[in-house]
Every structure is written in structure tokens, then in C-alpha cells.
Amino acid sequence: QVQLVESGGGLVQPGGSLRPSCTASGRPISMYTMAWFRQAPGKEREFVAALSWFGGDTTYTDSVKDRFTISRDDDKNTVYLQMNSLKPEDTAVYYCAAGGPYRGITTSAAAYGYWGQGTQVTVSS
């Protein structure tokens, strides 16, 4: 099993940046497809970004393309989500997830068996 702990959320003004991180324990993240999801109040959890287990492929939901970047540091066993040009509609609890590994990248939450507790990101002036 792998355990995931997110950190690095917070309050930021529109146009600002944040970099939440997800530190894993128990197993190397290189064994898994890693992803970030988010859930805003009153809405369903939605896919944000994913990184293939071999680190070569990434996928993003359209609303965050060219603004968010998912990456990982195998030495620190940590996955990051660099978020730039933040908008109020990015406000949500952000969850880190691990699954697979899969040949391709899946955006379905059901494919990820391990989840962190979430970190709140609030974009407001």
C-alpha cells in the first residue's frame, strides 16, 4: 500500500500561484500513475491532471491546460501541482491519487485506489 499526504494549499489572489505537494510513503510513486483531482463545494470531484508511472506522459483537463503542471521528484517520493494564473473557479479541495500503473493515463477517479486527505485552495481577492 501507499499512503499520500497533501500540503501546500492556501489562499491566493486571482492571477497568483500555488504549488501543492503530495508526499507518499510505503511504496515508491514511480510504481503508480499519479493524479490530482479537485472538488468544489456542491460539485462532483473532477479530474485535474495526471502523470504516467514512467513519468513520460501527462494529461490535463482543458480548463487548466497551459496554467497547471504536474511533476514528481522520485528522490523525495513527492508529486507536485504547479498552479499559475489562478482563477476564482479553481477554488476547491485538491486531492492527490495513485493507481495502476496503467499503460495509458486514465482520468476516471474509479481507477485510483489510493487518495490523500486533500488540501484547500482558495482563489479570492
VENZIFEN-V799783 format. One record per residue. N is the residue number from 1. RES is the residue in three letters. BURIAL is I if it has 24 or more other C-alpha atoms within 12 Angstrom, else O. Layout:
N & RES & BURIAL
N & RES & BURIAL
This chain:
1 & GLN & O
2 & VAL & I
3 & GLN & I
4 & LEU & I
5 & VAL & I
6 & GLU & I
7 & SER & I
8 & GLY & I
9 & GLY & I
10 & GLY & I
11 & LEU & I
12 & VAL & I
13 & GLN & O
14 & PRO & O
15 & GLY & O
16 & GLY & I
17 & SER & I
18 & LEU & I
19 & ARG & I
20 & PRO & I
21 & SER & I
22 & CYS & I
23 & THR & I
24 & ALA & I
25 & SER & O
26 & GLY & O
27 & ARG & O
28 & PRO & I
29 & ILE & I
30 & SER & I
31 & MET & I
32 & TYR & I
33 & THR & I
34 & MET & I
35 & ALA & I
36 & TRP & I
37 & PHE & I
38 & ARG & I
39 & GLN & I
40 & ALA & I
41 & PRO & O
42 & GLY & O
43 & LYS & O
44 & GLU & O
45 & ARG & O
46 & GLU & I
47 & PHE & I
48 & VAL & I
49 & ALA & I
50 & ALA & I
51 & LEU & I
52 & SER & I
53 & TRP & I
54 & PHE & I
55 & GLY & I
56 & GLY & O
57 & ASP & O
58 & THR & I
59 & THR & I
60 & TYR & I
61 & THR & I
62 & ASP & O
63 & SER & O
64 & VAL & I
65 & LYS & O
66 & ASP & O
67 & ARG & I
68 & PHE & I
69 & THR & I
70 & ILE & I
71 & SER & I
72 & ARG & I
73 & ASP & O
74 & ASP & O
75 & ASP & O
76 & LYS & O
77 & ASN & I
78 & THR & I
79 & VAL & I
80 & TYR & I
81 & LEU & I
82 & GLN & I
83 & MET & I
84 & ASN & I
85 & SER & I
86 & LEU & I
87 & LYS & I
88 & PRO & O
89 & GLU & O
90 & ASP & I
91 & THR & I
92 & ALA & I
93 & VAL & I
94 & TYR & I
95 & TYR & I
96 & CYS & I
97 & ALA & I
98 & ALA & I
99 & GLY & I
100 & GLY & I
101 & PRO & I
102 & TYR & O
103 & ARG & O
104 & GLY & O
105 & ILE & I
106 & THR & I
107 & THR & I
108 & SER & I
109 & ALA & I
110 & ALA & O
111 & ALA & O
112 & TYR & I
113 & GLY & O
114 & TYR & I
115 & TRP & I
116 & GLY & I
117 & GLN & O
118 & GLY & I
119 & THR & I
120 & GLN & I
121 & VAL & I
122 & THR & I
123 & VAL & I
124 & SER & O
125 & SER & O
